[in-house]
């Protein structure tokens, strides 16, 4: 082999190596949405951990590295979106191992006509459909019809039928939160002419409902339904009473066993189940810090055994009707460990809902004019407290810890600009001038517990309810789960604020928004939050990055999270659902290709 041939061989190997590294980097930004079937993850790939002096990051702060990495992947995501229908079909087939649903070409042309920025990034919503390929279309229709029986849920399950391109309501007279019908109908109206016949159930409450045992979920996620010979009118749906689908009211109860029943037996979440207790005193911190990189991982309930005590949805949900039957129920949000389907929440961008608070540009100010601090004021929503579980629930824990000057925390420092970052111990007093975090009202608790929470000795800090525009006075605005998701997230992203976001819930926009580009991700434990805040408020580089995140998030909202983008997303979601519901699957036994090979 000549020297030129050897050189060409080495160059080719290097090219392949760098392509592999680029692919893996993009994969680890979002990971794959959890199905709760396999929780094996590489922790080092999901976060940047600093557990000892002299980390390998050199002079750059770990957040700088995360931001640089995220920007590269974000650019790649935008540049790689399909530019033609043929490309969109090819990318769809490569990602999801099946042909797109009928009507996909109508969806694509509508998305292009309406200037949709995102065409291909639908992994989160596509993953939620996977188990439903394992049950026949006939059985799926029957389960949906039974779920809509008002005897089961007393009006809290709403139903919508599309028949001959007409919109029909189910349980209209008994439905609670009726505005949901109005919002969904308004969003469906522009593309109703392209939808196949279907009937779907829509959860009127915020909390997701479907929690299927792991063995049932695993079977459904790997099998295909068989073709049927005797195909009747799909609207001739046979149901049973007592129903095969049922819902249990578990409001105000600990539901950790229920919320993790879809997780593998050996997963961290199920290895302790209801006997799980906090592994560490909530006033102590372990050495080292870990900054989130993969949002799928930090929201994977099966990998969060501490969530049973530190999030109100598990310790004592305010309202929750659950089923262990695999029935497709649409909800506004879901956990990684439950099997609801999701659509764009009705509380976003609509004057048809009483909860929506639109962004008002005249109330805001430029980023440089804002106070250099972290702002959050909210209610005690997040659970219904009947005992001392409030002390470790997410909202109360956040307020208590960030107003406790003696709370031990871990921070990072450099001896000089040329040195590596090293962890050291401090207290919250070091950041007290940069924090405005308070509760505005006290509810969702028994009378005795509310009295206990109101006692200043408990560590909670209260203030009067503040107007929406109050958050615009600070550079950094915190948003965290209430009972589930919060509608303020959208409004804050539209502002000139740098948004810090803590959530364990999945929404339709998970693949559209990029952490460290559009917002600052925060883990449920929030151990890294003090150092994250210190970096942004005290360092020149942090100020530069913080302002850039605020403006990029704001710009992206105008491009990818417009009211019309939620209509585009709903259009695609309902095409996917319509294929699962419809009679064609009865005849053909259509199924993802990778299952047919097993």
Phi, psi and omega in degrees: 000130181286166179297330179288324178292320177297317180299317180296322178297314180295320179297320179297319179295318179297321179298315178298318180300313182292327176296319179297316180298317179298317179296314181295324179297316180294321180300319185282350177295311181252336186068197175247138180302138185289140169253001182067020180262323181222113185258011180294122181222160176260103185302324182294333179277343185265349181203167171255113185256139179230092187252359182207159179301152175071048178297160187284005185284352181070217185284337185282139175293147181304328179292325175300318180295318179296319181294315179300315180297315182296321180296320178298315182289325177297315178300317179297318180300314182295315183291336185268001179296145182301139181252000179208164178298321180298317177295319181297319178293316180296316179295321177300311183295323180292320183284318194244002171059041175194165175287154175297160180288158172306139182094357181298324179294323176295320178297313182300313181296323177294318180298318179292317181298327182266013175061041176293132180280325184253127179246320191256344190273080180232029185299319182297312182286333178286323180298326183293337180279343190308311184296335188282349171289343183276353175241148185293158178297323179298315179292322179298316179299320180293320180293321178296315180299320179292322179297335181271359178295118184298344177291340183277317192232006171054047174087355182275359174246119181262153180230145178227132175244138170247114181224121183053040177066024176248146181265122180234143180260144176243141183062031185299319186285333183257357188292140171265160182051055188301336182302337179301320176302312184299318182292313181296318178298318179297321181285331181278336189306316184295336184237015181302327182294342182260354186274141173283170175298144177191163171224130180223153180262138181232124182287120183283344181260170182282327186282132177294162193239334194259116182230096189265138177302150186301318183293321178293317180296317181298317179295313182294331184276358182236350184253170175237146173283152183270150175298151179242146182272316183269095183257118179265179172302125184299340179275353173273086188255122180268125178240172181233155170219125004300145185292147172285336176260132178216159180232132178259135175277109180243025178300144176066020179238157173288127185238022183303317179299320179290313185293345181242012184292341178275351181285151175302149182305319184273005181291156178306322183293320185267352180288346180238329178050224188288346179276000182300130172232164181301132182280344179216154177296131186291356177263358182250154177237145175277156176296145175091163181224150178227119183261131187293136178241319182253107184292334177297320181293315184286352176250008181276103185301325181296340179257010184237070182299337180284346184296333179301333180253339190251003175226132186296335180299332180262325184283326180184080182295144181291322178214125177201119172250118187240155174225150174258010177270138179284091181232130184285104177245126177278132177230169181282338182201167178209162171268162177297337186262007174234165195247025171296156168267151181239148172226165180304126186303140182289348180279353182267131167053052175208133176277006178272351180252143180285350186264344186285129176242103186291154176285134179242109183304326184292342180272348186264173176218165179295154186302317183294341181271352184277161177285140185278079182201170176261129184242134166203128172224127182200179183271179179272020176296155184139342178181175172243116191261125179244354181210200185281007181298342178300333185296334180245004178290157195298312182290314182294321179297318179299311181295317182296313184291321185277356172250009180255101183298337181266002179296120178293137178223165175249133177233171176243152178209161174241137174288327174207169184296339181269354183269162175284163178278138181233140177285148174210161182273142176209189174231166181297343178302329181297339183244007188301330180285350184251013187232129169230091187230116184210162173264143184257338178204162186238112177206188181060047178202157175291165182301317181293318181289322176301320178295321178294319180292328181285343180293123180305335180295339180285347175094354178280146181240127184245155174216171175291154177300133184253152180293160181306321185290349182300326181293338182286351180277353181243148179294325187242121182246128181267141173227132181218162180305145166258243172295320172218241179285171174233139180286345182291342181303314180298315181297318180296321178294334178283344185273184175270017178275151165272119188264125170264131186233122173243117176206151171247009183260152176259142175227172184300334186267008183308320184273351180273326184262135185248119178297145182073359172246312182257339180200170180256114181283144180229138181281164178299320180290333177061019180297328182276348187300318179303316180289325175301313179296315181302317180301316184286322186272337188251343185250149179297319179294322178297319177296318179297313180292319181301315179295320180296319178296317179301313184284327178289321176298318179296315179296319183293327178299325180286344182257321192239350179230050174276164174307322181290333178293328177288330175290320178297316180296317179296321177305310182293318180300318182287332172296317178298315181294319181300325177294320179293324184281330194284165185288340180300323179291332173299317185285320189261338186066030182309143186199154175305139186300323184292342176279326181294336181280347185279000000 
